[in-house]
Amino acid sequence: MKILMVLSRIPYPLDKGDKLRAYHQIKELIASGQTLIIVCIHFEKAEHLHLQHLRNLGGQWHFVKLSPITAFLNIALNVFSQQPFQVALFYQRKAYRYLSAIIQSEKPDHLIAQLIRTTEYIKTHVSIPKSLDYMDALGDGLKRRAERSPWVTRWIWKEESDRLLRYESIIWNYFDFHFIISRKDAQKILSPQPEKWKMLPNGIDTAFFSNPHDTPSTYLLFTGNMAYPPNVDAAIYLVQEIMPLVWKARPDMKVMIAGADPTASVLQLTSEKTVVTGRLEDIRSAYAQAQLFIAPMRMGSGMQNKILEALSMEIPVITTSVAAEAFSSTVQSTLHIGNDAAEIAQLIIQQFANPSPPTSIARDLVVKEYNWQNTIAQFLNVIDEKH
């Protein structure tokens, strides 16, 4: 089958959730024998080494750089419409004409739009079966972000959330198949035919994320892209609200916050007891030093791959219901869940007083339920209905 996929970023390096998801989907689609055309509609700088890495995966790659000036004008003109700002931000006529020419010349059998922001590029190609990977309930995620944002920016997130909630249900009608990471996220979207949702969970490379059997220190670890607002919020919450309660009982405890592009507010968390690493060449070096992993998420949507990585590395995980609900009930049963600072602090203290021994049970569940090969097999089984 010849498949054309439209992305809103260059999916390498793997420093954001949508890039990681797209990267592994592309690898597995190519490995399964599909002919793949990937069109990246992007703003970021295209690094030669990154582009070469992607081309080495196989497939036919196209990189379409968007104009920041045009994007600004689109946003300005979009103020009085009901279209989400990010849809307007990523849609440009020059890129649309380029993509349409590829579709006309290559005649793909199937089109995939990753994320709401790419839908305007392919929704009008009515003669070709189409899939939309919503990935997660972005409108609902931004609603929670608005609730925790300063009043200066709260109205922007609230407006974008309202627009997305409307658009997520309207755009449904232009696509044949509708994929999302979890049942929890599907329930947050007002889809006209909820019975047609197809769950397409994330996976991880469990061979890569395996227990190195190093002797762990007393580090409590949190990882992620540290420019992503839900991760920034979680890091600040951890250090400023949770850890003061922990340090009263365990003053020797140390926190490591590992991940790319830490904001100024995250960097300011650095102290004798808190290490902020920035980007690491190999994130496993952080996991190898952790006795306990924590993901104190209070907002955001979708599936936290960081939790899967920690479980695959056989590290006990403490998190919140916000993050845990995206996983299967079996994986949830391996997590330690707390929903306020006092509960989470007590779980941390208990784990360090009576540490859970390394176990392969959680890892075995991750291997079984969250691997990319199974995810792509499920995707192909679904879209085969139209071919």
C-alpha positions in Angstrom: 0.0 0.0 0.0 1.2 3.5 -0.8 0.6 5.8 2.2 1.2 9.5 2.4 1.6 11.0 5.9 1.5 14.7 6.8 3.4 15.9 9.9 3.7 19.3 11.5 7.3 18.8 12.6 10.5 17.1 11.5 10.2 13.9 13.6 13.9 13.8 14.7 15.5 14.3 17.2 13.0 12.5 19.5 12.4 15.4 21.9 8.6 15.7 21.7 5.8 13.2 22.0 4.3 13.7 18.6 7.8 13.4 17.0 8.5 10.2 18.8 5.1 8.8 17.8 5.5 9.7 14.2 9.1 8.4 14.0 8.3 4.9 15.3 5.1 4.7 13.2 7.2 5.5 10.1 9.8 3.0 11.0 7.3 0.2 11.5 5.2 1.1 8.4 8.3 0.8 6.3 9.4 -2.4 8.0 5.9 -3.9 7.3 6.5 -3.4 3.5 4.4 -0.2 2.9 5.5 2.4 0.5 5.6 5.6 2.5 5.7 9.3 1.5 6.3 11.7 4.4 5.6 15.4 4.1 6.8 17.5 7.0 5.2 20.9 7.2 7.5 22.7 9.7 8.9 25.9 11.2 12.0 24.5 12.9 15.5 24.6 11.3 16.2 21.5 9.3 19.5 20.1 10.5 21.3 18.2 7.7 22.3 15.3 10.0 18.8 15.0 11.3 17.4 14.9 7.7 19.9 12.4 6.6 19.0 10.2 9.6 15.4 10.2 8.5 16.2 9.5 4.9 18.2 6.5 6.0 15.0 5.0 7.4 13.6 4.6 3.9 10.5 6.1 2.4 10.2 9.3 0.4 10.7 12.5 2.4 9.6 16.0 1.7 10.4 19.0 4.0 8.2 22.1 3.5 9.4 25.1 5.5 6.6 27.5 6.5 6.9 31.3 6.5 6.8 32.9 10.0 5.5 36.1 8.4 2.6 34.3 6.7 1.9 32.5 9.9 1.7 35.7 11.8 -0.7 37.2 9.2 -2.8 34.0 9.3 -3.1 34.3 13.1 -4.1 38.0 12.9 -6.8 37.3 10.3 -8.0 34.3 12.3 -8.9 36.2 15.4 -12.5 36.7 14.4 -13.1 33.2 13.1 -13.8 30.0 15.0 -10.8 28.0 13.6 -8.2 27.0 16.2 -5.2 29.2 16.1 -2.8 26.3 15.6 -4.7 25.2 12.5 -4.3 28.7 11.1 -0.7 28.8 12.2 0.3 25.6 10.3 -1.8 26.1 7.1 -0.2 28.0 4.2 -1.4 27.9 0.6 2.1 27.5 -0.8 2.5 24.3 1.3 -1.0 23.2 0.3 -0.2 23.5 -3.4 3.1 21.6 -2.9 1.3 18.8 -1.1 -1.5 18.6 -3.6 1.0 18.2 -6.4 2.6 15.3 -4.6 -0.8 13.6 -4.1 -1.6 14.1 -7.8 1.7 12.7 -9.1 2.1 9.9 -6.5 -1.5 8.8 -6.3 -1.3 7.3 -2.8 -3.8 4.7 -1.6 -4.2 6.3 1.8 -3.6 9.6 3.5 -2.7 10.2 7.2 -2.9 13.5 9.0 -1.0 13.6 12.3 -2.7 16.0 14.8 -5.6 18.4 14.2 -3.2 21.1 12.8 -2.5 19.2 9.6 -6.1 18.4 8.6 -6.7 21.3 6.3 -4.0 20.0 3.9 -5.8 16.7 3.1 -9.5 17.0 4.2 -10.6 18.0 0.7 -9.0 15.0 -1.1 -12.3 13.2 -1.0 -11.4 10.4 -3.4 -8.7 8.9 -1.2 -9.4 7.1 2.1 -8.0 9.2 5.0 -7.0 8.7 8.6 -6.7 11.3 11.3 -4.4 10.6 14.3 -5.8 12.9 16.9 -3.1 11.5 19.2 -4.8 13.0 22.3 -7.6 15.2 23.4 -5.8 18.5 22.9 -8.8 20.7 23.5 -9.4 19.2 26.9 -5.7 19.4 27.7 -5.6 23.1 26.9 -8.7 23.6 29.1 -6.7 22.3 32.1 -3.7 24.4 31.1 -5.9 27.5 31.1 -7.1 26.7 34.6 -3.5 26.8 35.9 -2.2 29.6 33.8 -1.6 33.2 34.9 -4.6 35.5 34.2 -2.5 37.3 31.5 -2.5 34.2 29.3 -5.5 32.3 30.7 -7.9 33.8 28.2 -5.7 32.7 25.2 -5.6 29.1 26.3 -9.3 29.1 27.1 -10.2 30.6 23.7 -8.0 28.0 21.9 -9.4 25.2 24.0 -13.0 26.2 23.0 -12.0 26.4 19.4 -10.3 23.0 19.5 -13.3 21.4 21.2 -15.5 22.5 18.4 -13.1 21.8 15.6 -12.2 18.3 16.9 -15.8 17.2 16.4 -16.4 19.0 13.1 -13.2 17.7 11.3 -14.3 14.1 12.2 -16.7 14.1 9.2 -13.9 14.6 6.7 -12.0 11.4 7.6 -12.7 7.7 7.2 -10.7 6.6 10.3 -10.1 8.2 13.6 -7.3 7.2 15.9 -6.4 8.3 19.4 -4.0 7.1 22.1 -6.4 6.1 24.8 -10.1 5.6 25.7 -9.7 8.4 28.3 -8.8 10.9 25.6 -11.5 9.7 23.2 -14.1 10.4 25.9 -13.0 14.0 26.0 -13.8 14.7 22.4 -17.4 15.3 21.2 -17.2 12.9 18.3 -20.5 12.3 16.3 -19.8 8.5 16.2 -17.9 7.6 19.3 -18.2 3.9 18.5 -15.9 4.4 15.5 -12.9 5.4 17.6 -9.8 3.2 17.2 -7.3 3.1 20.0 -3.7 3.4 18.8 -1.5 3.5 21.9 2.1 4.6 22.0 4.8 2.1 22.3 8.4 2.2 23.3 11.6 0.4 22.3 11.8 -2.1 25.2 15.1 -3.5 24.0 16.6 0.0 24.3 14.9 0.8 27.6 16.0 -2.2 29.6 17.4 -2.5 33.2 21.1 -1.7 33.1 21.5 -3.3 36.6 23.5 -0.3 37.8 23.4 0.4 41.5 20.9 3.2 41.9 21.5 6.3 44.0 18.9 8.1 46.1 17.8 10.2 43.1 14.1 10.8 42.5 13.8 11.2 38.7 11.5 13.2 36.5 12.1 13.4 32.7 10.6 15.0 29.6 10.8 18.0 27.3 11.3 20.7 29.8 9.9 23.4 27.6 6.5 21.7 27.4 4.1 23.5 29.8 2.6 20.4 31.5 6.2 19.2 32.2 7.3 22.6 33.4 4.2 22.7 35.7 5.0 19.2 37.1 8.7 20.0 37.7 7.8 23.2 39.7 5.1 21.4 41.6 7.5 18.6 42.5 10.3 20.8 43.8 8.3 23.6 45.3 5.3 21.8 46.8 6.0 18.1 47.1 9.7 17.9 48.0 9.6 20.3 51.0 7.2 17.8 52.6 9.6 14.9 51.7 12.7 16.7 52.9 11.2 17.1 56.4 11.5 13.3 56.7 14.3 12.6 54.3 16.7 15.6 54.0 19.1 13.4 52.1 16.8 12.9 49.1 17.9 14.4 45.8 15.8 15.2 42.7 17.0 14.9 39.1 15.0 16.7 36.4 16.3 15.5 33.0 15.2 16.6 29.6 15.8 19.0 26.7 15.3 22.7 26.6 14.6 23.5 30.3 12.8 26.9 30.7 14.2 29.6 32.9 11.6 28.6 35.6 12.9 25.0 35.5 16.6 26.0 35.6 15.8 28.1 38.7 14.9 24.9 40.5 18.6 24.0 40.6 20.0 23.6 44.2 22.1 21.3 46.3 19.2 18.9 46.3 17.9 19.4 42.8 19.8 18.7 39.6 18.5 20.0 36.2 20.5 18.2 33.5 19.2 19.7 30.3 19.4 17.6 27.2 21.2 14.2 27.6 22.7 12.2 24.8 21.3 9.1 26.3 18.3 9.5 28.7 19.0 6.0 30.0 21.9 7.5 31.9 19.4 9.4 34.1 17.2 6.3 34.6 20.3 4.3 35.6 20.8 6.7 38.6 17.1 6.6 39.7 15.8 4.7 42.7 12.3 6.0 42.0 10.6 7.7 39.1 7.9 10.4 39.5 5.5 12.0 37.0 3.4 14.5 39.0 1.3 15.6 36.1 -1.5 18.0 36.8 -2.4 18.9 33.2 -1.8 17.7 29.7 -3.3 14.9 27.7 -2.4 11.7 26.0 0.0 9.0 27.2 3.2 9.8 29.1 5.9 7.8 27.4 8.2 8.6 30.3 6.2 6.3 32.5 6.5 3.4 30.0 10.2 4.0 29.8 10.6 3.9 33.6 8.5 0.7 33.9 10.5 -0.9 31.1 13.7 0.0 33.0 12.1 -1.7 36.1 12.0 1.5 38.2 9.0 2.0 40.6 6.7 4.8 39.4 4.7 7.4 41.3 2.2 9.5 39.3 -1.2 11.1 39.3 -4.6 10.0 38.0 -4.2 12.6 35.2 -1.3 10.6 33.8 -2.3 7.1 34.9 -5.8 7.0 33.3 -4.2 6.8 29.8 -2.9 3.3 30.5 -4.6 -0.1 30.7 -5.9 -1.2 34.0 -3.1 -3.8 34.2 -0.4 -1.2 33.8 -2.2 1.1 36.2 -2.1 -1.6 38.9 1.7 -1.3 38.9 1.7 2.4 39.5 1.7 4.3 42.8 -0.9 7.0 42.5 -1.4 10.2 44.5 -3.4 13.3 43.7 -2.1 16.0 46.0 1.2 17.1 47.3 0.7 15.4 50.7 -0.3 12.0 49.1 2.6 12.1 46.7 5.1 13.1 49.3 4.0 10.2 51.5 4.3 7.7 48.7 7.9 8.9 48.0 8.8 8.6 51.7 7.3 5.1 51.9 9.1 4.0 48.7 12.5 5.1 50.0 11.8 3.6 53.5 10.7 0.3 52.0 11.9 0.3 48.3 10.1 -1.9 45.9 12.6 -4.4 44.6 13.2 -4.3 40.8 10.5 -6.4 39.1 10.0 -7.6 35.6 6.2 -7.7 36.0 5.6 -4.2 34.9 8.2 -4.5 32.2 6.5 -7.6 30.8 3.2 -5.8 30.7 4.8 -2.9 28.7 6.4 -5.3 26.3 3.1 -7.0 25.7 0.8 -4.0 25.5 2.9 -1.1 24.3 5.1 -2.0 21.5 5.2 -0.3 18.1 5.0 -3.5 16.0 1.6 -4.3 17.5 0.4 -0.7 17.2 1.1 -0.6 13.5 -0.4 -4.0 12.9 -3.6 -2.7 14.5 -3.5 0.4 12.3 -3.1 -1.6 9.1 -5.8 -4.0 10.0 -8.2 -1.1 10.4 -7.4 0.8 7.2 -7.5 -2.5 5.2 -11.3 -2.1 5.4 -11.0 0.6 2.7 -8.5 -1.2 0.4 
